[in-house]
Amino acid sequence: MANGAAMNGAAMNGATTRGGKRYSDYSYWLEQCGDLTPRPRLSGLAQADVVVVGAGFTGLWTAYYLLRQEPALRVVVLESEIAGFGASGRNGGWCNATMLGLTTKEMVRRWGRRATVSTVQTMRATLDEVIAVVEREGLDVDLAREGVLRVAHGRGELAAVQQKYQALDALGLLDGHLLLDRQQTLDRIQLHGAEGALWDPFVAWLHPAKLVRGLADAVERMGGTIYEGSRVTGWTGERPYQVRTPHGEITADQLVLATEAYSVAFPSLRRRVIPLYSLIVLTEPLSERQWESVGWRRRFTLSSERLSVDYLSRTPDGRIMFGGRGAPYHFGSRIDDAYDRHDPTHAMLREVFYSWFPQLAQVRFSHAWGGPLGVPRDWTPNVFFDQRRGFGGALAYSGQGVAMSNLAGRVLAESITDHPTELSELPFVGHQSRNWEVEPLRTLGIRLVQRGTARLDDRSWRTGRPPTGRTLTERLSRH
């Protein structure tokens, strides 16, 4: 293919749905997962103890821990497409134990020192828990626990790197974090424009689609039931819940919503999150000589401190994945398959890649994809369950859901079975973000921030001066 061209994924192993979709086209990760034939859909009437809506990470982790705690529970998961269709099967694969969508400094401001320390330590333990489940269930997810290099790409990003280090140091949470100068950074990777970095050991990379598909199989082995092609169209307002799909209805005493960005389809959650699109480009495999020119010898992940977000990985089959934001928000929080690919943003990501790695100017790109993630108004995850109503859910991970969804699933399982632990005391448990503004104010504000963020990143690169934190864009998007 011509340099910079994007391929949707020409896999022949992805079965089509009843509606004609080829699921292997939605990401390179799904393309690698073999048979994607949908499970049977819900037909007629059924009963369960717990119905979980959504077979992504949150829904499947919740079902998994419910069945580990109480194997006799009748747990049913309803999925409109296939397990892992959404962000769980398309994301960058970062199992990130450091961030929740909020900076450490912002967590301290909102929650105080003690709650912040507890939250960070819990997230680090969550990384261990994910790995323990992978090993216990025998899941082949190409795991690499190699950490992340958070690079100051240009002098304008040095302050952000230093502030992250200082914030962790002030809380006694360094635990292996290292502040690197320019040469120490280049010793780890030959990245044009690198001025320094923060080495963070609390990130692992895993194959997201293999994990979510493996979790679905594990839930079924444990006695859970998953219905695919079963879009939830509504439910009664109180228990026992009658949950409706186009072809069937299921009655359950407890109901959990695990639909992340797709939560905007339900009236009660329509303004709780906005769906922002994160997009990815993927190179063809690099040669040994090309890898040597980059010096990227281990499978640690890589990011910059751009406000627009960059996230990179070295894949198990020798490619470089480059992801970022920038695709436009769509009026009314609309989600559509057509938005998964946005040519200007995918082109921008390829251009940024070449600016980082000019020595790879001849490397071609084979795949491009994307998908929506859920962002709340205050950048804080929402994990909630009402014991009286038997109703709850988790959403709003702001692109940090691979590890956070595991923690959310454990909290929900503990709440449903009424066996709370110290996890229920975490500051985001029971939190409800305030709603996003009504349209058209929502679109105007979000697009203002998106354009302003791009301008700030460009100015920082050109001048070497960091953002001040005082601009309207930064005040509106502070997290």
N, C-alpha and C positions, 0 to 999 in steps of 0.2 A: 504494500500500500504506500501511497505517497506520504512523505513526512508530515506529521501532524494530523493525519486523517483519523477519524474515530470509527471503530467498528462496534456494533451493538452486541456482538457475540454470536458466532455462527454455529453454535452447538447443535448437534443433532440428538442429544440425549434428553432434552427438556420437553416433556410431554405437554400438549396443549390442554387447556381447560375446555369445559363445555362451551365457553364463549370464544374459543379460538386463540387465547393468549399462549405464547411460548415463554414459560417462566424462566428458562435459561437465558433469555435476552435481557433480564432485568439487572443482572450484575455478573461480573466474572466469577464471583464466588458461587452463585447459584449454578452457573454453567459447569462448575467443577463437581457438582453434587450428584451426578448420575440421574437416576430416575426421579422425576418430579411429578409423577402422576398423582393427581389429587386423591386424598382419602374420600370415602363416601360422604355425602352431605347428609344433614339432618332431614329426615322425612317423617311425617306424621307426628305423633305425640310421644314424648319421652319424659322421664323424671330423673332428677339428680339431687344430691345434697348441695353441691356448689357448682355454679356455672361460671366459667371464666370466658370473657369475650376478648379474643385476640390470641393468636398462637405465635407471638413473637417472644422475645426474651422474657418480658415481664410476666406474660400469661403462663408460659411454660415453667419458669422458675417457681411461680406461685403454685401451680399444679404439682410440680415435683416435690416441693417441701410439704405441701398438704398431705401427699400420699406417703412421704417418709414419716410424718408425725402420726397420721391416722390412716393406715392402709385400707381400712374398711370403708372409707368415705367414697361416695359415688361422685367423682369429679369429671366434669365434661368441659371441654374447651371448644368453643365455636370460632371458626376462622372464615372470613369472607373469601379468601383466596387459597393459599397454601401456607404451611408453617414456614416462617421466615421470609414471607413476601415483602414486608415493609423494611424499615431501617435495620432490623436484625439480620437480614440477609444481604444488605448492601453497604454497610458501614465500613470504616477504615480498619476495623479489627483491633483497635486499641482497647485493652482492658486496663483502664486508667484509674488507679487508686488515689490519685492526688486531688482531682478536681470534681466538683459537682455542678459546674456551670458558674460557680462563684469563686473569686479569688480568696486566698487565705485572709488577706487584709479585710475584704468585705465581710467574710464570715465572722471575724472578730468584731467588726463594727456592729453587726446585727445581733449576734448571739453571745458575745463575750468570749473570754479566753478559754474557760473550762469547757464549754460546749464545743468550741472549735477544735480543741485538742482531741476531745472524745470522738468527734466526727471524723477527723483525719485518721486517727488510729483505727477506727472501725472500718473506714474505707480501705486502709492498707490490709487489714485482716480479711476483708472481702476478696481481695485479690488472691490470698491464700485459699479461701473457700472455693472460689471458682476452679482453681487448679486442682483442689482436692476432689471436687465432683468429676472433673474431666478424667482424673486417674481412676476414681472409684467405678465410674460407669464405662471405662475403657473407650472414651471418645477420642478419635483421631482428629485433632484440630490444629495440627502443625504449630504447636505452642512454642513460643520463644520468650522466655522471661529475661529480657536483655536491657530493660530500662528505656529511657527516652533522653535524647539530647535536645534541650530547648535552646535554640540558637538565637543569638542577637545577629540578625541578618542586616547589617548596616549599623552604623554608630547610633542611629536614632533608637535602636531597640535595646541598647546596653542597659539603660536605666530600668527597664521592665524586668530584665533578667536579674539584675542586682536586687531589686525590690522583692522579688519572689524569694530569693535566697535569704534576705534579711528578715522577711516575715516568718519564714520557717525557723530561722535561728532564734528569733525572739520568743518563740513558743517551745523551744527545745525539741523541734521536730526534724532536724537535719537528717539524722539516721542514714548517712551514706550519700546525701546530696553533695555535689561538688560545684564550686564556682570556678569556671575555666577561663583563662585568658585566650587571646586570639590563637597563639601557637598551639596551646593545649587542645583547642577545638579542632584546628587543622590536622593535628596528629590523629584525631579520630575520624575525620572525614574532610575531604578536599572540596570545600564548599565556597564558591566565589562570594565574596562579600561578608564572610563570617568575621565577627569582631569579638566573639566570646560566647559563652554558653553556660547553662545550668544543667548539670548531669543529675537526672532523677531516676533512681533505681526502681521506683514503684509503678512501673508500667510493663505489661506483658503484651505480646502480639499473639493473636490467635485467628484462625479462619472463622469468620463470624457465621457464615452459612452452614459450615460443618457443625459448629456448636449448636445452632438453633435446630437444625434438622436432627442432630444426635439427641438433643433434649427431648424433642417430640417422640422419638423412638423409646427413650427411657421412660417417659410418662406412660406410654402405652404398656411397656413391660411391667410397670408397677400397678397396672389396673385402671389407669385413666382412659378416657375416650376422647378422641379428637375428631370433630366433624369439619371437613374443609368444604369450600364452596357454599358456606352457610352464613351469609351476611345477616347480621342482626338488624332488624328493622324497627324494633321497639320492645318495650316490656311494661308490665303493669307497675304502678307506683309504689307498691308495698308487698311484703312477703306474705305468702309464698309468691315468688315472682313467676309470671308467665313470660318467657322470653321468646320472641317471635322471629322467625326467618321466613324467606319466601316459600319454603316447602315443608316447614314443620314448626313445632312449638315445644318447648321444654319447660317444665315446672321445677323450680328449685327454691330452697329455703334461703340461699345466700348467693349474691351476685357480685362479681368482680369485673371491673372494666380495665382492660390492659391494652389500650388501643393507641397510645402515644399521639402522634400527629393526627391520626385518623379520628381522634376523639371529637374533632370539629363537626363530625357528622351527627352527633347527638346534641339535641337542644340544650341539655343541662351543662354541657361542657364546651359549647360552641365558641365561647370567648375566653375560655380558661387558657388555651394555648393558641399560638399561630403556627402554621406549617411553613418553616423555612427550608429551602432546598440546599442540601450540601451535595457537591458534585465531585466526581473522581475521574482522573485519566490514568491509564496504565500503559507502561512501555512494553515493548517486546522484550524477550530475555536478553540480558546483556552478556557480552563475551567476557571471558576471564581478563582479557586486556582492558576492557572498558571498566570492569569492576576495580582493577588495579589502579586505573587513573583516578577513580573516585576515592579509593581508600576506605570504602565502607565494608569492613571485613566481617562484622558481626551483625546480627539481625535486631539491633536496637532501632527504635522508631525515632522520628525526627520531626521537629516543628520549629516555627519561627515565632516571633512575638508580634507579628502583624495583627492589627485589630481585625482584619478580614479573615484571619485564621488560615494556616497552612498545616497540613499533616501528611507525613510521608512514611512509607514502610518499604523495607526490602522483603519481597515475597519469597516463599520457599522455593519457587521455581525460577528465581533469579531475575525478577522484574522489579521496577520501581513504581510504586503506587503514589500518586500525588493528588491530594484532595484539598478542597477549600470551599469557601462560601462565595457569594457574589451573584447567584441567580436571583432574579427579581421576585419579590413577594407578589402574590396574585390577589386581586381584589376579592373581598369576602372570604378570605382564607380558603380559596378553592384548591383542591388537589386533583391532579389529572396526570395520567401516564405521559401525556405529551410534555409535561414540565420536567420530566426526569432528565431530559437532555436539553441543554441551552447552549447553542453553538458559540455565542460570544464568550460565555464563562468558561466553557471547555477550552476554547482557543486561548483565553487568558491564562488558564492553568498550565497549558503547554508552554506558553511564552515564559512564564515565571520559572518553570522547570529548567528551561534552557539558560535562563539568566543565572540560576543557581549552579548549573553544571555545564558550562560552555564546552568542557571537554567531551560532552556527550551530544554534541550538535548533530551527529549522524544517527542517533538513536530514534527509532520510529515508535509511534504509539499504536497499540492494537485495539484498545477498548476505551469506552467512555460511558459512564452511567451516573445516576444520581437518585435522589429520593428525598422525601420530606422528613424533617425531624420536628419535635414539638418544643416550642420555646414559650415559657410563661412570662408574664409581665415583669416579674421580679427576679427572673433567672434562678428560681429556687424549686427543686423537685417537690412534687405533691404526692404524698403517700398517705392514704386515709382509709379508715374503715369505721363504720357506725355499727356497733354491736347491737343496738336496739333494732335497727332496720335491716341488719344483715347485708349491708351494701357498702362497697368500697372500690378502691382502684389505685393505680399509680400511673403517673405521666409527668411530662415536662422535664426531660433530662437535658435539654439544650445541647444535644450531641455528645453527651457523656454517659450513655446508657448501658454500655456493655457490662461494666462492673456494678453500676448503680442499680440496674434492673435485678441483679441477684440479691442485693440488700433489700430492695423493695419487695421482692417475692418472699423473702424470709419474714419480713415484717407483716405482710398480709397474711401469710400462713399462720403466724403466731396469733394474730388478731382473730382470725376466723375460728381457730381451735381454742381460743381463749387461754393460751399459754404464753403470756407476754414475758419478754426478757428485757434486758437493758436496752435492746434495740428500739423499743417503743418510746424511749426517752430522748431519742435523737431529735434535734430541733426542727427538722423538716417533716417529721411524722405528725400527721394531723394538720399540717400547714395547707392553707388554701390561698393560692395567689389571687390577687384581685384581677378582675376581668380586663382584657384588652379593650381599648376604646371602640366605640361603634364606628361603622363606616360612614363617610369616607375618611374620617379622621385617622382611623387605623392605617389605611394605605398611605395617606400623606405622611404620617409620622414615620412609618417603617421605611419608606423609600427615601425620606430625608436622611435618616440614619445610615442607610445602605450607601447612598451617594457620598455622604459626609465621611464615612469610614474609609472609603476608597481614596478620597482626597487627602485625609490625614496620613494614611499609609504612604501615599506618593510623596507628600511633603516631607515626611520623616526620612524617607530614603534619599531624597534630593539634598536636603539640608543637613542631615545628620543630627537633627534636634528631635528629641522625643515629643510626643503629644503632651500638652500642658495639663490635661485633665479638666480644663475649665471650659472647653468649647461646648456648644449646645449638643453636638453629636455625642460627645463623651458623657455629658450629664444625663442625656436621655437613655443611654445604653449602659450605664455604669453597673458592673457586676464583678 
